[in-house]
Amino acid sequence: PLLKKPERHKASVGPEHVRRLEQEQARIEALLRLPRAFVVSASTLAGAQVDLACTAARRLERNAVRLAGETPGFDAPDLLVYLNRQSDLLFMLARYIDAGESIGLDYAVISPEA
Protein backbone atom coordinates (compact mmCIF):
# COMPACT_ATOMS: atom_id res chain seq x y z
CA PRO A 1 0.00 0.00 0.00
CA LEU A 2 2.24 2.92 1.05
CA LEU A 3 5.30 1.34 -0.52
CA LYS A 4 3.47 0.46 -3.71
CA LYS A 5 5.02 2.00 -6.79
CA PRO A 6 2.78 4.65 -8.39
CA GLU A 7 1.16 3.70 -11.66
CA ARG A 8 2.36 5.57 -14.71
CA HIS A 9 0.13 6.29 -17.66
CA LYS A 10 1.61 7.66 -20.82
CA ALA A 11 -0.37 10.60 -22.11
CA SER A 12 0.18 13.00 -24.92
CA VAL A 13 -0.90 16.55 -25.60
CA GLY A 14 -1.45 17.50 -29.19
CA PRO A 15 -2.73 20.32 -31.36
CA GLU A 16 -6.36 19.33 -30.70
CA HIS A 17 -5.90 19.91 -26.96
CA VAL A 18 -4.40 23.33 -27.65
CA ARG A 19 -7.22 24.19 -30.05
CA ARG A 20 -9.88 23.36 -27.46
CA LEU A 21 -8.22 25.61 -24.87
CA GLU A 22 -7.97 28.43 -27.40
CA GLN A 23 -11.64 28.04 -28.33
CA GLU A 24 -12.75 28.17 -24.72
CA GLN A 25 -10.57 31.20 -24.02
CA ALA A 26 -12.02 33.01 -27.05
CA ARG A 27 -15.56 32.14 -25.93
CA ILE A 28 -14.97 33.56 -22.46
CA GLU A 29 -13.09 36.59 -23.79
CA ALA A 30 -16.03 37.44 -26.08
CA LEU A 31 -18.24 37.71 -22.99
CA LEU A 32 -15.94 40.15 -21.19
CA ARG A 33 -14.81 43.70 -21.30
CA LEU A 34 -11.29 43.60 -19.90
CA PRO A 35 -9.93 46.52 -17.89
CA ARG A 36 -7.51 48.81 -19.71
CA ALA A 37 -5.13 48.61 -16.76
CA PHE A 38 -2.82 45.96 -15.38
CA VAL A 39 -4.96 43.60 -13.30
CA VAL A 40 -3.52 43.49 -9.78
CA SER A 41 -6.03 41.20 -8.12
CA ALA A 42 -9.45 39.68 -8.35
CA SER A 43 -12.50 41.24 -6.79
CA THR A 44 -14.07 37.99 -5.55
CA LEU A 45 -12.81 35.02 -3.55
CA ALA A 46 -13.53 32.63 -6.43
CA GLY A 47 -11.70 34.91 -8.88
CA ALA A 48 -8.74 35.08 -6.50
CA GLN A 49 -8.66 31.29 -6.25
CA VAL A 50 -8.56 30.97 -10.03
CA ASP A 51 -5.84 33.65 -10.14
CA LEU A 52 -3.86 31.47 -7.73
CA ALA A 53 -4.35 28.49 -10.06
CA CYS A 54 -3.16 30.72 -12.92
CA THR A 55 -0.01 31.56 -10.94
CA ALA A 56 0.67 27.86 -10.37
CA ALA A 57 0.09 27.16 -14.07
CA ARG A 58 2.54 29.92 -15.06
CA ARG A 59 5.14 28.47 -12.69
CA LEU A 60 4.60 25.02 -14.20
CA GLU A 61 5.00 26.51 -17.67
CA ARG A 62 8.29 28.21 -16.75
CA ASN A 63 9.63 25.00 -15.20
CA ALA A 64 8.59 22.96 -18.25
CA VAL A 65 10.38 25.41 -20.56
CA ARG A 66 13.50 25.16 -18.38
CA LEU A 67 13.25 21.35 -18.38
CA ALA A 68 12.90 21.35 -22.18
CA GLY A 69 16.02 23.47 -22.48
CA GLU A 70 18.05 21.26 -20.15
CA THR A 71 16.88 17.86 -21.41
CA PRO A 72 18.43 16.53 -24.60
CA GLY A 73 15.82 15.01 -26.85
CA PHE A 74 12.90 16.74 -25.13
CA ASP A 75 10.26 16.68 -27.80
CA ALA A 76 6.92 18.01 -26.60
CA PRO A 77 6.36 21.41 -28.22
CA ASP A 78 2.58 20.98 -28.02
CA LEU A 79 2.87 20.50 -24.27
CA LEU A 80 4.64 23.84 -23.87
CA VAL A 81 2.01 25.60 -25.99
CA TYR A 82 -0.75 23.85 -24.03
CA LEU A 83 0.66 24.99 -20.69
CA ASN A 84 0.82 28.55 -22.00
CA ARG A 85 -2.78 28.48 -23.22
CA GLN A 86 -3.89 26.86 -19.97
CA SER A 87 -2.61 29.78 -17.90
CA ASP A 88 -4.14 32.24 -20.39
CA LEU A 89 -7.49 30.49 -20.05
CA LEU A 90 -7.28 30.56 -16.25
CA PHE A 91 -6.61 34.32 -16.35
CA MET A 92 -9.68 34.86 -18.54
CA LEU A 93 -11.75 32.56 -16.36
CA ALA A 94 -10.85 34.59 -13.26
CA ARG A 95 -11.94 37.79 -15.04
CA TYR A 96 -15.18 36.06 -16.07
CA ILE A 97 -15.85 34.92 -12.51
CA ASP A 98 -15.27 38.49 -11.37
CA ALA A 99 -17.83 39.58 -14.00
CA GLY A 100 -15.17 41.77 -15.59
CA GLU A 101 -14.57 43.61 -12.32
CA SER A 102 -10.96 43.45 -11.17
CA ILE A 103 -8.72 45.71 -9.19
CA GLY A 104 -6.48 47.46 -11.69
CA LEU A 105 -3.29 49.41 -11.29
CA ASP A 106 -3.46 53.03 -12.41
CA TYR A 107 0.00 53.75 -13.78
CA ALA A 108 -0.58 57.49 -13.46
CA VAL A 109 -0.51 57.03 -9.69
CA ILE A 110 2.88 55.33 -9.60
CA SER A 111 4.73 57.07 -12.43
CA PRO A 112 7.14 59.85 -11.49
CA GLU A 113 5.96 63.34 -12.23
CA ALA A 114 7.68 65.06 -15.12
Stockholm file with secondary structure:
# STOCKHOLM 1.0

chainA/1-114         PLLKKPERHKASVGPEHVRRLEQEQARIEALLRLPRAFVVSASTLAGAQVDLACTAARRLERNAVRLAGETPGFDAPDLLVYLNRQSDLLFMLARYIDAGESIGLDYAVISPEA
#=GR chainA/1-114 SS CTTSCCCCCCCCCCHHHHHHHHHHHHHHHHTCCCCSSEEEEESSHHHHHHHHHHHHHHHHHHHHHHHHHHSTTCCCHHHHHHHHHHHHHHHHHHHHHTTTCEEEECHHHHSCCC
#=GC SS_cons         CTTSCCCCCCCCCCHHHHHHHHHHHHHHHHTCCCCSSEEEEESSHHHHHHHHHHHHHHHHHHHHHHHHHHSTTCCCHHHHHHHHHHHHHHHHHHHHHTTTCEEEECHHHHSCCC
//
